């Protein structure tokens, strides 16, 4: 088939320029080419690195929706054992999701574990179960992508521990997970390539961070949830760099060099459920407007799979360097626009540890009171 077509083109090549002599045709073709190139630009860079991952164990938060689902699918296709940390592993939707993912990727090593990020106690239950294992369980990657974003003007909402929701889910939950898992991470064999990948977004540029008021209790709750999200993402970036420093200073028993590398990924502007929720303002008319403008959003925003490319590059590329909490965007290491993430790490870590400890103690007392009340009712 290609040969006759090429022959036809060769024999009629002199007639092709006449196509462009038709009024308007060249303009239309030029416009189409420009639109095509613009769409390619908006889609961002594609990851070209691939690793064979059979045997690798990856813990992933936020792996059931949008970008996280695409990351999970791609890593599963490369043979990795994927453990999705979800609110309730027994949820029928999660069970079906895992089943579909196994079937679509041909990888049976995909599992879900209960680790509710709105509860520090739930995170501790999972993480302590993970580290209470001799020898230490294998862990090649910890990818923390879960987050939340409310529409502009939303009232303050809270996690189960009473923490402001965006700060609690985006940052504090992942801090709790990382600090409890840290012994298992540092105990991995020296030759293993261990990567800790966290998620940020462009919101970090607008973040208003105050270490004395992380939940905006004293400053007043902002109408723009972008400021809340940005502050939480700044904390995530500082946490990643601080954990890298702590791993570098840790003295391994085998006296080998640190093998843990930390990265923070900015996927760019992506058509996610959070974006749709924010742009529609949680209103019916907003959803209608979003649908009406969908061709525009489709054109200028990345798909979830395009947004996943920088995460995959961070997980697979040998070009990432030594980590150092580096910021990755469009499959390359870029400069962070907020210098304070290099300066606040140690103080933020100490504040976060104290906050988690106090919240866990308070939650433990509440659970004990509920248990005592239940026993009292049962004894009547």
Secondary structure as UniProt FT lines:
FT   HELIX           2..11
FT   HELIX           13..21
FT   TURN            23..24
FT   HELIX           25..43
FT   TURN            54..55
FT   STRAND          57..61
FT   TURN            63..64
FT   HELIX           66..77
FT   TURN            78..79
FT   STRAND          81..86
FT   TURN            89..90
FT   HELIX           92..105
FT   STRAND          110..114
FT   TURN            117..118
FT   HELIX           120..131
FT   STRAND          141..144
FT   TURN            152..153
FT   TURN            160..161
FT   HELIX           165..167
FT   HELIX           168..172
FT   HELIX           173..186
FT   TURN            190..191
FT   STRAND          194..200
FT   HELIX           202..206
FT   TURN            211..212
FT   TURN            214..215
FT   HELIX           225..249
FT   TURN            253..254
FT   STRAND          260..266
FT   HELIX           273..279
FT   TURN            280..282
FT   HELIX           284..292
FT   HELIX           294..300
FT   HELIX           304..307
FT   HELIX           309..316
FT   HELIX           318..320
FT   TURN            321..322
FT   TURN            324..325
FT   STRAND          326..329
FT   TURN            330..331
FT   STRAND          332..334
FT   HELIX           339..342
FT   HELIX           345..379
//
